[in-house]
Amino acid sequence: MRTEAVEALAKSVWEYIEEERARRPKLSVPAHGLRILVEALKLAEEFKPSQHAKRVVFSKHGVLGTGLDRLLTSVFYDVLKKQGLLDRVIVELTGAESALILDPWLRAALRAAIDIVLFYRPDRDTLRRLRWSIADYLSARTHPFVGMYYWQLFDKILSYRPRPRSIEEALEWRYFLPAWFIRRMRELLGPEEAEELFKALNEKPLISVRVNTLKARVEEIVEELRREGKEPIISERVPVILKFEGPYDFDNSRLYREGKIIIQEEASAVASLVLAPRPGMTVVDLAAAPGGKTSHMAELMRNRGIIYAFDIDRTRIKRMRMLLHRMGITIVKIFEKDARKAPKILGEEIADRVMLDAPCTSTGTIAKNPELRWRVREEGLEEIIKLQRELLEAAARLLKPGGRMLYSTCSLLPEENEENVKWFLEKHPEFRLVELTGPYDPSPWLPGAMRAWPHRHKTIGFFYALLEKKEKR
């Protein structure tokens, strides 16, 4: 772009940031709160999910459930949401090749400081604490040189202004999404609809739960949630899904502990409805943990039949076992095995239904997972697609003639979705695509497949393709 155009872009970005910042109330954070924030951000790099890391640190310092908890939580997730941009600023300010080569305490402190200075309206005392108190904290935690280095960088943070070099880089500062993803979605949807998607990915989603119909009725749960002060909305697309404003303390929720509700997004629940397993069937779930779809299928089967559930993540499997026990589900047999080996373990042509909600980039879930937006790399797609296709091959071998499998992902990228299904159908003429007519939109890139979009349907992004193995003649 011409120099004048770049300058105009940079000016418009800074004007937008200043307008957004002006809408915020003044930010006042005590010195110990800033230190807690830095510690939580540092631990969030080491432990996933980030929510757990935050909870560990906040509990350690006795701020859980306080006003400071709410304030720090807001800034904590704001930093994660903007992390890729903040790290780019760190590189510009320090001259380092990457923010990741810096001391982790320094990196966490710089991320917090840049976010607060650029995007909030810190009062004078908070700015002073952010400089002096955090510099002292870094000196004590690491080395005096690190604290001094941070202190010296602070003037550069105060005077920093973004300098985007393209439309995509300018939109990064508005929507806190990586430039490659912005470019891809603009190509896919057109500039105007893409911006609607970007806005949706930055909205705080409602909490979404599914009622366990083995233990409760929807009306019963609605009444209980109302008694708890919530105003649940019953999904028009999936009547067992309820949505309501957060926060919600699941740890202390009787409904959750008794297995009457489970955390699940509407679009995720639709997957089990599309596959439609019936009582007495043999079902294989090839990427099962932590068990949302597995448990839903067991409900649809009225806890009769058998579900073979495969996953390799031991922590997620542990959560699935606890979930299934809590929900009273007894028909699931779990294998801590690579799902690509399922045909060898179970035998071929043994399944009436196969659920393949494949591992993917999860770009459709960005609104729910703030740090995910910067973890996904375009250059990593090839390896993910290879795994997805190998799992499709395993699913094909498991199905009986006349059986059906659902291929789904929570990705927005056609390479992981329509293109994989086209590849599979060309290689496997014994399969046909069963046309899906709702509850979401038909895929414009593969007639018969279906997509849920965050900006159109107020749920996570999801892709569905229902494949049937033809009867042998």
C-alpha positions as CSV (number, residue, x, y, z in Angstrom):
1,M,0.0,0.0,0.0
2,R,1.1,3.6,-0.6
3,T,2.6,5.5,2.4
4,E,-0.4,7.9,2.5
5,A,-2.9,5.0,2.6
6,V,-1.0,3.3,5.4
7,E,-0.9,6.5,7.4
8,A,-4.7,6.9,7.0
9,L,-5.2,3.3,8.1
10,A,-3.0,3.8,11.2
11,K,-4.9,7.0,12.1
12,S,-8.3,5.4,11.7
13,V,-7.2,2.5,13.9
14,W,-6.0,4.8,16.7
15,E,-9.1,6.9,16.5
16,Y,-11.2,3.7,16.9
17,I,-9.2,2.6,19.9
18,E,-9.5,6.0,21.5
19,E,-13.3,6.0,20.9
20,E,-13.7,2.6,22.4
21,R,-11.5,3.5,25.4
22,A,-13.5,6.6,26.0
23,R,-16.6,4.5,26.5
24,R,-14.9,2.6,29.4
25,P,-15.1,3.8,33.0
26,K,-11.8,4.7,34.7
27,L,-9.8,1.7,35.8
28,S,-8.5,1.5,39.3
29,V,-6.5,-1.6,40.3
30,P,-4.6,-2.0,43.6
31,A,-0.9,-3.0,43.4
32,H,-1.6,-6.5,44.7
33,G,-4.3,-6.9,42.1
34,L,-1.9,-6.1,39.3
35,R,0.6,-8.7,40.7
36,I,-2.2,-11.3,40.9
37,L,-3.1,-10.6,37.3
38,V,0.5,-11.0,36.1
39,E,0.8,-14.3,38.0
40,A,-2.4,-15.6,36.5
41,L,-1.3,-14.7,33.0
42,K,2.0,-16.4,33.5
43,L,0.3,-19.6,34.9
44,A,-2.2,-19.6,32.0
45,E,0.7,-20.3,29.6
46,E,1.6,-23.4,31.6
47,F,-1.9,-24.9,32.4
48,K,-4.9,-25.3,30.3
49,P,-7.7,-24.4,30.4
50,S,-6.8,-20.8,31.2
51,Q,-9.9,-20.6,33.4
52,H,-8.3,-23.3,35.7
53,A,-5.0,-21.4,35.9
54,K,-6.8,-18.2,36.8
55,R,-8.9,-19.9,39.5
56,V,-5.8,-21.5,41.1
57,V,-4.0,-18.1,41.4
58,F,-7.1,-16.2,42.5
59,S,-7.9,-18.8,45.1
60,K,-4.3,-18.7,46.4
61,H,-4.6,-15.0,47.0
62,G,-8.1,-15.1,48.5
63,V,-9.9,-12.9,45.9
64,L,-12.4,-15.5,44.5
65,G,-15.9,-14.1,44.7
66,T,-14.8,-10.5,45.5
67,G,-15.2,-7.4,43.5
68,L,-11.5,-7.6,42.7
69,D,-12.1,-11.1,41.2
70,R,-14.6,-9.6,38.7
71,L,-12.3,-6.8,37.8
72,L,-9.2,-8.9,37.3
73,T,-11.2,-11.6,35.5
74,S,-12.3,-9.1,32.9
75,V,-8.8,-7.8,32.3
76,F,-7.4,-11.4,32.3
77,Y,-9.7,-12.6,29.5
78,D,-9.2,-9.3,27.6
79,V,-5.4,-10.0,27.5
80,L,-6.0,-13.5,26.3
81,K,-8.3,-12.2,23.6
82,K,-5.7,-9.7,22.3
83,Q,-2.6,-11.8,23.0
84,G,-1.4,-12.1,19.4
85,L,-1.6,-8.3,19.0
86,L,0.0,-7.7,22.4
87,D,2.9,-10.0,21.5
88,R,3.4,-8.1,18.2
89,V,3.7,-4.9,20.2
90,I,6.2,-6.5,22.5
91,V,8.3,-7.5,19.5
92,E,8.2,-3.9,18.2
93,L,9.1,-2.4,21.6
94,T,11.9,-4.8,22.5
95,G,13.3,-5.8,19.1
96,A,13.1,-9.4,20.2
97,E,12.6,-12.0,17.4
98,S,9.6,-13.3,19.3
99,A,7.8,-12.5,22.5
100,L,8.1,-16.1,23.4
101,I,11.9,-15.9,23.9
102,L,11.5,-13.4,26.8
103,D,11.4,-14.4,30.4
104,P,7.8,-15.7,31.0
105,W,7.2,-13.3,34.0
106,L,8.3,-10.3,31.9
107,R,6.1,-11.5,29.0
108,A,3.1,-11.7,31.2
109,A,3.8,-8.3,32.8
110,L,4.2,-6.7,29.4
111,R,1.0,-8.2,28.0
112,A,-0.9,-6.9,31.0
113,A,0.7,-3.4,30.8
114,I,0.2,-3.0,27.1
115,D,-3.5,-4.1,27.3
116,I,-4.3,-1.8,30.2
117,V,-2.5,1.3,28.7
118,L,-3.8,0.9,25.2
119,F,-7.4,-0.3,25.8
120,Y,-8.4,0.9,29.2
121,R,-8.5,4.3,31.0
122,P,-6.3,3.6,34.0
123,D,-6.2,6.3,36.6
124,R,-3.0,8.0,37.6
125,D,-2.4,5.7,40.6
126,T,-3.0,2.6,38.6
127,L,-0.5,3.7,36.0
128,R,2.1,4.4,38.7
129,R,1.5,1.0,40.3
130,L,1.7,-0.7,36.9
131,R,5.1,0.8,36.4
132,W,6.7,0.8,39.8
133,S,5.0,-2.1,41.6
134,I,5.2,-4.5,38.7
135,A,8.9,-3.6,38.1
136,D,9.6,-4.4,41.8
137,Y,7.6,-7.6,41.5
138,L,9.6,-8.7,38.5
139,S,12.8,-8.0,40.2
140,A,11.8,-10.1,43.2
141,R,10.4,-12.9,41.0
142,T,13.3,-13.1,38.5
143,H,16.2,-10.8,38.5
144,P,16.6,-7.0,39.2
145,F,17.7,-6.5,35.6
146,V,14.3,-7.8,34.4
147,G,12.5,-5.4,36.6
148,M,14.7,-2.5,35.5
149,Y,14.2,-3.5,31.8
150,Y,10.4,-3.5,32.2
151,W,10.5,-0.1,34.0
152,Q,12.5,1.4,31.1
153,L,10.1,0.0,28.5
154,F,7.1,1.6,30.2
155,D,7.6,5.0,28.5
156,K,7.6,3.2,25.1
157,I,4.3,1.5,26.0
158,L,2.8,4.9,26.9
159,S,3.7,6.4,23.5
160,Y,3.0,3.3,21.3
161,R,0.6,3.7,18.4
162,P,-0.4,0.8,16.0
163,R,0.8,1.0,12.4
164,P,-1.2,-1.5,10.3
165,R,0.0,-2.1,6.7
166,S,-3.1,-3.6,5.2
167,I,-6.9,-3.7,5.6
168,E,-6.6,-7.1,7.3
169,E,-4.0,-5.7,9.8
170,A,-6.3,-2.8,10.5
171,L,-9.2,-5.1,11.1
172,E,-7.0,-7.1,13.5
173,W,-7.0,-4.1,15.9
174,R,-10.8,-3.8,15.6
175,Y,-11.8,-7.4,16.0
176,F,-8.7,-9.0,17.7
177,L,-8.5,-11.8,15.2
178,P,-5.4,-12.9,13.2
179,A,-5.0,-11.3,9.7
180,W,-4.9,-14.6,7.9
181,F,-8.3,-15.6,9.4
182,I,-9.7,-12.2,8.6
183,R,-8.5,-12.5,5.0
184,R,-10.0,-16.1,4.6
185,M,-13.4,-15.1,6.0
186,R,-13.6,-12.0,3.8
187,E,-12.8,-14.2,0.8
188,L,-15.4,-16.8,1.9
189,L,-18.3,-14.5,2.9
190,G,-17.5,-11.2,1.3
191,P,-16.3,-8.1,3.3
192,E,-19.7,-7.1,4.7
193,E,-20.9,-10.5,6.1
194,A,-17.4,-11.3,7.3
195,E,-17.5,-8.2,9.5
196,E,-20.8,-9.5,11.0
197,L,-19.0,-12.8,11.8
198,F,-16.1,-10.9,13.4
199,K,-18.5,-8.9,15.6
200,A,-20.3,-12.2,16.6
201,L,-16.9,-13.8,17.5
202,N,-16.3,-10.9,19.9
203,E,-19.7,-11.0,21.7
204,K,-19.9,-12.7,25.0
205,P,-21.9,-15.8,24.4
206,L,-24.8,-16.9,26.6
207,I,-24.2,-20.0,28.8
208,S,-25.7,-23.0,27.1
209,V,-26.7,-26.2,28.9
210,R,-28.5,-29.4,27.8
211,V,-31.1,-31.0,30.0
212,N,-30.5,-34.7,30.7
213,T,-33.8,-36.2,29.8
214,L,-32.9,-39.5,31.6
215,K,-33.1,-37.6,34.9
216,A,-35.2,-34.5,34.3
217,R,-37.8,-32.6,32.2
218,V,-37.0,-29.4,30.5
219,E,-39.9,-27.6,32.4
220,E,-38.5,-28.7,35.7
221,I,-35.0,-27.3,35.0
222,V,-36.4,-24.1,33.7
223,E,-38.3,-23.5,36.9
224,E,-35.3,-24.4,39.0
225,L,-33.1,-22.0,37.1
226,R,-35.7,-19.2,37.5
227,R,-35.6,-19.9,41.3
228,E,-31.9,-19.4,41.1
229,G,-32.4,-16.0,39.5
230,K,-31.8,-16.9,35.8
231,E,-34.0,-16.3,32.8
232,P,-33.4,-19.4,30.6
233,I,-34.4,-19.3,27.0
234,I,-35.5,-22.6,25.4
235,S,-33.7,-23.2,22.1
236,E,-36.1,-23.3,19.1
237,R,-33.8,-25.7,17.3
238,V,-33.0,-28.1,20.1
239,P,-35.8,-28.1,22.8
240,V,-33.5,-29.7,25.4
241,I,-31.0,-26.8,25.2
242,L,-31.4,-23.8,27.6
243,K,-29.4,-20.5,27.3
244,F,-29.0,-17.8,29.9
245,E,-26.8,-15.0,31.0
246,G,-23.7,-15.9,33.0
247,P,-22.0,-16.1,35.3
248,Y,-23.1,-19.5,36.7
249,D,-21.4,-21.4,39.5
250,F,-21.4,-25.0,38.1
251,D,-19.3,-26.3,41.0
252,N,-22.0,-25.5,43.4
253,S,-25.0,-26.1,41.2
254,R,-27.2,-28.9,42.4
255,L,-28.6,-29.4,38.9
256,Y,-25.1,-29.9,37.5
257,R,-23.9,-32.1,40.4
258,E,-26.9,-34.4,40.1
259,G,-26.4,-34.8,36.3
260,K,-29.6,-33.1,35.3
261,I,-27.8,-30.6,33.1
262,I,-24.6,-30.6,31.1
263,I,-22.7,-27.8,29.5
264,Q,-23.2,-28.0,25.7
265,E,-23.7,-25.6,22.9
266,E,-26.8,-25.8,20.7
267,A,-24.8,-26.6,17.5
268,S,-23.0,-29.4,19.2
269,A,-26.3,-31.0,20.4
270,V,-27.6,-30.8,16.8
271,A,-24.9,-33.3,15.8
272,S,-26.5,-36.1,17.8
273,L,-29.9,-35.3,16.5
274,V,-28.7,-35.4,12.9
275,L,-27.0,-38.8,13.4
276,A,-30.2,-40.0,15.2
277,P,-29.1,-43.2,17.0
278,R,-32.0,-45.4,18.2
279,P,-32.3,-47.7,21.3
280,G,-30.5,-51.0,20.8
281,M,-28.1,-49.7,18.2
282,T,-24.3,-50.2,18.2
283,V,-22.7,-46.7,18.0
284,V,-19.0,-45.7,17.8
285,D,-17.9,-42.2,18.8
286,L,-14.4,-41.6,17.4
287,A,-13.4,-38.4,19.3
288,A,-15.6,-38.8,22.3
289,A,-14.1,-36.9,25.3
290,P,-15.2,-35.0,27.3
291,G,-18.5,-36.7,26.5
292,G,-21.1,-34.1,25.4
293,K,-22.2,-35.9,22.3
294,T,-21.6,-39.4,23.7
295,S,-24.0,-38.7,26.6
296,H,-26.5,-37.1,24.3
297,M,-26.5,-40.1,22.0
298,A,-27.0,-42.4,25.1
299,E,-30.0,-40.3,26.0
300,L,-31.5,-40.6,22.5
301,M,-30.9,-44.4,22.8
302,R,-32.7,-44.3,26.2
303,N,-29.6,-45.9,27.7
304,R,-30.2,-49.1,25.6
305,G,-27.6,-50.5,23.2
306,I,-23.8,-49.9,23.2
307,I,-21.6,-46.9,22.5
308,Y,-17.9,-47.5,22.0
309,A,-16.1,-44.2,22.8
310,F,-12.6,-43.5,21.7
311,D,-10.2,-40.8,22.8
312,I,-6.5,-40.4,23.6
313,D,-6.6,-37.5,26.1
314,R,-6.5,-39.0,29.5
315,T,-7.6,-35.9,31.3
316,R,-10.6,-35.4,29.1
317,I,-11.5,-39.1,29.4
318,K,-11.4,-38.7,33.2
319,R,-13.9,-35.9,32.9
320,M,-16.1,-38.0,30.6
321,R,-16.2,-40.9,33.1
322,M,-17.3,-38.5,35.8
323,L,-19.9,-37.0,33.5
324,L,-21.4,-40.3,32.4
325,H,-21.5,-41.5,36.0
326,R,-23.2,-38.3,37.1
327,M,-25.8,-38.5,34.3
328,G,-26.6,-42.2,35.0
329,I,-25.4,-43.5,31.7
330,T,-24.3,-47.1,31.6
331,I,-24.1,-48.1,27.9
332,V,-20.7,-46.5,27.1
333,K,-17.5,-48.5,26.9
334,I,-14.4,-46.2,26.8
335,F,-11.2,-46.9,24.9
336,E,-8.1,-44.8,25.7
337,K,-6.9,-45.5,22.2
338,D,-6.2,-43.8,18.9
339,A,-9.5,-43.8,17.1
340,R,-7.8,-44.7,13.8
341,K,-7.2,-48.2,15.3
342,A,-10.9,-48.6,16.1
343,P,-11.6,-51.0,13.2
344,K,-8.8,-53.3,14.3
345,I,-10.0,-53.2,17.9
346,L,-13.7,-53.6,17.3
347,G,-13.8,-55.3,13.9
348,E,-15.2,-54.0,10.6
349,E,-18.8,-53.3,9.7
350,I,-20.0,-53.6,13.3
351,A,-21.6,-50.2,13.7
352,D,-25.1,-48.9,12.9
353,R,-24.0,-45.3,13.6
354,V,-20.6,-43.6,13.8
355,M,-20.1,-40.1,15.2
356,L,-16.9,-38.4,13.9
357,D,-16.8,-34.9,15.4
358,A,-13.2,-34.6,14.2
359,P,-10.3,-32.8,15.8
360,C,-10.0,-29.5,14.0
361,T,-8.8,-25.9,14.3
362,S,-12.0,-25.0,16.3
363,T,-12.3,-21.6,14.6
364,G,-16.1,-21.7,15.1
365,T,-15.6,-21.6,18.9
366,I,-13.4,-18.4,19.1
367,A,-16.1,-16.5,21.0
368,K,-16.0,-19.1,23.8
369,N,-12.2,-19.6,23.8
370,P,-10.4,-16.2,23.7
371,E,-6.8,-17.4,23.5
372,L,-7.7,-19.9,20.7
373,R,-7.8,-17.2,18.1
374,W,-4.0,-16.7,18.3
375,R,-3.1,-20.4,18.7
376,V,-4.5,-21.5,15.3
377,R,-2.0,-21.3,12.5
378,E,-2.8,-21.5,8.8
379,E,0.4,-23.4,8.2
380,G,-0.8,-26.2,10.5
381,L,-3.8,-27.0,8.4
382,E,-2.2,-29.8,6.3
383,E,-1.4,-32.0,9.4
384,I,-5.0,-31.5,10.8
385,I,-6.6,-32.4,7.4
386,K,-4.4,-35.6,7.2
387,L,-5.7,-36.7,10.6
388,Q,-9.3,-35.9,9.7
389,R,-9.1,-38.0,6.5
390,E,-7.5,-40.9,8.3
391,L,-10.4,-40.8,10.8
392,L,-12.9,-40.8,7.9
393,E,-11.3,-43.9,6.6
394,A,-11.6,-45.6,10.0
395,A,-15.2,-44.6,10.2
396,A,-16.0,-46.1,6.8
397,R,-14.5,-49.4,7.8
398,L,-16.6,-49.5,11.0
399,L,-20.0,-49.0,9.4
400,K,-22.4,-51.7,8.5
401,P,-24.1,-51.5,5.0
402,G,-27.0,-49.2,5.5
403,G,-25.3,-47.6,8.5
404,R,-24.7,-43.8,8.8
405,M,-21.9,-41.7,10.0
406,L,-21.9,-38.0,10.8
407,Y,-18.7,-36.0,9.9
408,S,-18.7,-32.8,11.7
409,T,-16.3,-30.1,12.9
410,C,-16.4,-26.8,14.8
411,S,-14.2,-25.2,12.1
412,L,-15.3,-22.5,9.7
413,L,-12.7,-23.5,7.1
414,P,-13.8,-25.4,3.9
415,E,-10.6,-27.4,3.8
416,E,-11.6,-29.2,7.0
417,N,-15.2,-29.5,6.0
418,E,-16.7,-29.6,2.5
419,E,-13.3,-30.4,0.8
420,N,-12.8,-33.4,3.1
421,V,-16.2,-34.8,2.3
422,K,-15.7,-34.3,-1.4
423,W,-12.4,-36.2,-1.2
424,F,-14.1,-39.0,0.8
425,L,-17.0,-39.4,-1.6
426,E,-14.7,-39.5,-4.6
427,K,-12.6,-42.3,-2.9
428,H,-15.6,-44.2,-1.6
429,P,-18.4,-44.6,-4.1
430,E,-20.1,-47.0,-1.7
431,F,-21.2,-44.0,0.3
432,R,-23.8,-41.3,-0.4
433,L,-24.4,-37.9,1.1
434,V,-27.8,-37.7,2.9
435,E,-29.3,-34.3,2.4
436,L,-29.7,-32.2,5.5
437,T,-32.5,-29.6,5.4
438,G,-32.2,-27.9,8.8
439,P,-32.2,-26.6,11.4
440,Y,-29.3,-24.5,10.1
441,D,-28.2,-23.2,6.6
442,P,-27.3,-25.4,3.6
443,S,-23.6,-25.3,2.8
444,P,-23.0,-23.2,-0.3
445,W,-19.9,-25.3,-1.1
446,L,-21.4,-28.8,-0.8
447,P,-25.2,-29.3,-1.6
448,G,-26.7,-31.6,1.1
449,A,-24.3,-30.5,3.9
450,M,-25.1,-28.0,6.6
451,R,-23.5,-25.1,8.5
452,A,-24.2,-23.2,11.7
453,W,-22.8,-19.7,11.8
454,P,-22.2,-17.6,14.9
455,H,-23.5,-14.4,13.3
456,R,-26.6,-16.0,11.8
457,H,-27.6,-18.6,14.4
458,K,-26.2,-17.3,17.7
459,T,-24.3,-20.4,18.4
460,I,-20.8,-21.8,17.7
461,G,-19.7,-22.4,14.1
462,F,-20.3,-26.0,13.1
463,F,-20.3,-28.2,9.9
464,Y,-22.4,-31.3,9.4
465,A,-22.3,-34.0,6.6
466,L,-24.4,-37.2,7.0
467,L,-23.0,-40.1,5.1
468,E,-24.7,-43.4,4.4
469,K,-23.0,-46.7,3.4
470,K,-25.1,-48.2,0.6
471,E,-26.6,-51.6,1.1
472,K,-24.7,-54.4,-0.7
473,R,-26.5,-55.9,-3.7
